Every structure is written in structure tokens, then in C-alpha cells.
Amino acid sequence: MPCVAVTAAPVLLLGETGVGKEIFAQGIHAASPRRDCPFVVVTCGSVSRELLATELFGYVDGAFTGARRGGMAGKIEAAAGGSLFLDEIGELPLDLQPMLLRALETGEISRIGEATLRKVDFRLPGEPQEGLSLAETSERDLIARTLRSCNGNVAATALALGLAKSTVYAKLRRYRIRADLGTAD
């Protein structure tokens, strides 16, 4: 973990619900040069798409009916200089993914209803694998978890997921999941 903590490289934390991904992310943050800055957590699966956009990016006064006077900074801005951990990142809606990726790539965001860009600096432990969308990362996790709960039995996994056995095999190859253990190579 110390090797990962001192770099600015994105880190993918995969694991079933309840295995401690957030605790591991806190450990990375605490061992990093960003340790004196905020560690902010957003649980993507517990917030609707519309609210998630305002939670992450904030909004300006008058952006929508019921918006707080003066607007509100989002969690990305709240994590200034520190880390933003997106729990259940696979639940991040597809239409929000480009906005988040832009923030990561350019270090800029726009609050909802705002035309100007704001500079942001944060680390995201939990970023999806390169080459996989957040939806694919979520699907990979679901298949690996189901396969593991079925003791590596592909036929039982296919039945549990409502997929054809050939489809499960194709996804195992696509995501490089070993059928014998339900883990990545």
C-alpha cells in the first residue's frame, strides 16, 4: 500500500460489499501526501441520478426549483487537495461518467447550471479499470462474486444470473476471471 499511496496514480479497489474497500481507501489517503486534506465519501448507489450530479459537482443559485440560495459546492470541491472515494462506483450513471472523467483528466468542473469552469484537485481511489466503463466494472464484480458464491460452477453461475452458459464463459474471458476461483488472473 505505501507504494500506491505516494503516487498520484488512480487506484482500482475491487471487492464484494462489506470487505472494507472504504477502509483500504482511507489507508491509502492516510499514507499519501494528501493526508492533511479531506477524505470525502459518496455512496453512488444510494442517491438518485439527479441528486448524484448535484452531490458531486454542486450547483449554482437558480439551477433548479428548490436549489439552495447561493448554490452549493459539490463533494469534488469538498475533497480539495484530498481524496474522493466513490463507494459503489459501478452504480454511477453512464451520463455522469464523462463529467467525472473530464474532472479527472483536466482538473476542471462546472457546477450544475454554471457555464464557467472551476479548477479542482483531488484523488479518486476507486477509479474503474482502464478500458472498462463503470458499468462493465460493476458487471465484472457481479460475475466474479456470483461465481465465487457458486464455488466456481459456471452452470450454476449462469443460472443465478439468468444468462446462457456460453455468455458467462465469454464474460469470464472478457474480464479475465478464472472460473476455478472466481478471481481475476
VENFEN-V133454 format. One record per backbone hydrogen bond with DSSP energy under -0.5 kcal/mol. NH is the residue of the N-H (numbers start at 1). CO is the residue of the C=O. If there is no record, write none. Layout:
# VENFEN-V133454
nh = [NH;NH]
co = [CO;CO]
This chain:
# VENFEN-V133454
nh = [5;6;7;11;13;14;19;24;25;26;27;28;29;30;31;32;35;37;38;40;40;42;44;44;46;47;52;53;54;55;56;57;58;59;60;63;67;71;72;75;76;78;79;80;81;82;83;84;85;85;86;87;87;89;91;92;96;97;98;100;101;102;103;104;105;106;107;107;108;109;112;114;118;120;123;125;126;126;127;127;132;137;138;139;140;141;142;143;144;145;146;147;148;149;150;151;152;153;154;157;158;159;160;161;162;162;163;168;169;170;171;172;173;174;175;176;177;178;178;181;182;183;185]
co = [1;2;4;124;11;12;16;20;21;22;23;24;25;26;27;29;32;34;80;38;83;85;42;87;43;44;48;49;50;51;52;53;54;72;112;60;64;68;59;55;56;74;75;77;121;79;38;123;40;83;84;42;85;86;88;89;93;93;94;96;97;98;99;100;101;102;102;103;102;118;58;111;109;107;82;123;11;124;11;124;129;133;134;135;136;137;138;139;140;141;142;143;144;145;146;148;147;150;152;153;154;155;156;157;158;159;158;164;165;166;167;168;169;170;171;173;172;176;183;178;178;178;176]
